[in-house]
Amino acid sequence: MEYDADYLQNACQNSRIEASISGVASRKITVKYAKRRCKGRHRIEILLGRLKECGCVARRYDKCPETYHSAIALAATAIA
C-alpha cells in the first residue's frame, strides 16, 4: 500500500488531518507534512526494529500488559 496516493492525501485534507509522512520524490506537486512529527515517528520505528532484532520483545510471552510494557522500557533503555 502506498501512503502517498492522491486519494489518501485528499481524504486527509478533507478531514483536516495533517500528514506526518513525506511525499514521494517523484511527485510533481509537493505535499506539506509535519517534519518534526515525521522524524519522531521514524525514530520510534527504528527503535522498535532494533528491539525486534534483539529478540527481547519480538514475541509476547507475557500475558500481563504491565510486564510487557516494562520489558519494552527496559530493552529500550539498554539499546539507547
MARDRENFI-761030 format. One line per field, with one value per residue (C-alpha): chain; residue in three letters; residue number from 0; y, x, z. Coordinates in nm, 4 decimals, always signed. Layout:
N
ch c(A;...)
aa c(ALA;...)
i c(NUM;...)
c2 c(Y;...)
c1 c(X;...)
c3 c(Z;...)
end
This chain:
80
ch c(A;A;A;A;A;A;A;A;A;A;A;A;A;A;A;A;A;A;A;A;A;A;A;A;A;A;A;A;A;A;A;A;A;A;A;A;A;A;A;A;A;A;A;A;A;A;A;A;A;A;A;A;A;A;A;A;A;A;A;A;A;A;A;A;A;A;A;A;A;A;A;A;A;A;A;A;A;A;A;A)
aa c(MET;GLU;TYR;ASP;ALA;ASP;TYR;LEU;GLN;ASN;ALA;CYS;GLN;ASN;SER;ARG;ILE;GLU;ALA;SER;ILE;SER;GLY;VAL;ALA;SER;ARG;LYS;ILE;THR;VAL;LYS;TYR;ALA;LYS;ARG;ARG;CYS;LYS;GLY;ARG;HIS;ARG;ILE;GLU;ILE;LEU;LEU;GLY;ARG;LEU;LYS;GLU;CYS;GLY;CYS;VAL;ALA;ARG;ARG;TYR;ASP;LYS;CYS;PRO;GLU;THR;TYR;HIS;SER;ALA;ILE;ALA;LEU;ALA;ALA;THR;ALA;ILE;ALA)
i c(0;1;2;3;4;5;6;7;8;9;10;11;12;13;14;15;16;17;18;19;20;21;22;23;24;25;26;27;28;29;30;31;32;33;34;35;36;37;38;39;40;41;42;43;44;45;46;47;48;49;50;51;52;53;54;55;56;57;58;59;60;61;62;63;64;65;66;67;68;69;70;71;72;73;74;75;76;77;78;79)
c2 c(+0.0000;+0.3375;+0.6102;+0.8897;+0.8089;+1.1014;+0.9622;+0.9353;+1.2883;+1.4224;+1.2335;+1.3751;+1.7301;+1.6961;+1.5682;+1.8385;+1.5795;+1.6904;+1.4413;+1.3146;+1.1128;+1.2879;+1.2538;+1.0545;+1.2423;+1.1825;+1.3637;+1.6727;+1.8709;+1.8617;+1.7577;+1.9560;+1.7411;+1.7805;+1.7322;+1.7166;+1.4562;+1.2570;+1.2485;+1.1351;+0.8601;+0.7466;+0.7264;+0.5142;+0.2797;+0.2408;+0.1673;-0.0976;-0.2527;-0.2759;-0.4328;-0.6951;-0.7649;-0.8259;-1.0731;-0.9381;-0.8212;-0.9754;-1.2194;-1.1505;-1.4364;-1.2425;-1.2217;-0.9311;-0.5908;-0.4266;-0.6846;-0.6478;-0.2668;-0.2806;-0.5246;-0.2813;+0.0086;-0.1892;-0.3091;+0.0408;+0.1815;-0.0785;-0.0053;+0.3756)
c1 c(+0.0000;+0.1330;+0.0953;+0.1396;-0.1632;-0.3766;-0.6969;-0.5316;-0.3925;-0.7364;-0.9095;-0.6629;-0.7114;-1.0908;-1.0780;-0.8263;-0.5656;-0.2045;+0.0180;+0.3205;+0.4745;+0.6705;+0.5681;+0.7463;+1.0308;+0.8831;+0.5586;+0.5003;+0.3222;+0.4948;+0.2896;+0.3042;+0.3781;+0.4879;+0.8647;+0.9150;+0.6397;+0.7848;+1.1280;+0.9748;+0.7762;+1.0898;+1.2894;+1.0173;+1.0135;+1.3921;+1.3750;+1.1050;+1.3103;+1.6120;+1.4013;+1.2812;+1.6396;+1.7469;+1.4664;+1.3927;+1.0435;+0.9890;+0.7327;+0.4917;+0.5276;+0.3990;+0.0249;+0.0361;+0.0418;+0.2435;+0.5195;+0.5239;+0.5478;+0.8193;+1.0178;+0.9917;+1.1032;+1.3962;+1.5108;+1.4736;+1.6873;+1.9554;+1.9592;+1.9554)
c3 c(+0.0000;-0.0956;+0.1669;-0.0836;-0.3002;-0.4151;-0.2669;+0.0764;+0.0534;-0.0451;+0.2347;+0.4878;+0.3600;+0.3682;+0.7258;+0.8262;+0.9190;+0.8928;+0.7120;+0.9005;+0.6169;+0.3452;-0.0173;-0.2828;-0.4513;-0.7990;-0.7077;-0.9241;-0.6518;-0.3154;-0.0145;+0.3060;+0.6088;+0.9700;+0.9536;+1.3300;+1.3692;+1.0789;+1.2450;+1.5731;+1.4028;+1.2201;+1.5441;+1.7051;+1.4048;+1.4247;+1.7987;+1.7505;+1.4713;+1.6990;+1.9720;+1.7268;+1.6130;+1.9717;+2.0162;+2.3635;+2.2859;+1.9449;+2.0785;+2.3566;+2.6004;+2.8995;+2.9357;+3.1799;+2.9975;+3.2767;+3.2425;+2.8647;+2.8798;+3.1435;+2.9254;+2.6324;+2.8525;+2.9920;+2.6479;+2.5011;+2.7831;+2.7173;+2.3429;+2.3723)
end
